Amino acid sequence: MLSQTVNAIGNVSKDMHTKLKEQGRKLERLDEDMDELDGTFLAQNEQLKRVIKESGGMKMFCFMVALCGIAFFLFLLVIYT
């Protein structure tokens, strides 16, 4: 009876070890993907800053975003009326 319990505990610990190794590999892949995304995000952020600067600064960018929002709203009004 005791040996069966010890064997069962041993099997559970082996399963836990396998699952933990699997999760460790998945976390490593996730970490690598996050590092790659971080680099991409930083590059896109710098590109967006450059575009905003070239287009006349933040005021002009906000003005263009507001105009796009108004145009979208008017488009929805035309479609749903």
Buried (B, 14 or more C-beta within 10 A) or exposed (E): EEEEEEEEEEEEEEEEEEEEEEEEEEEEEEEEEEEEEEEEEEEEEEEEEEEBEEEEEEEEBEEEEEEEEEEEEEEEEEEEE
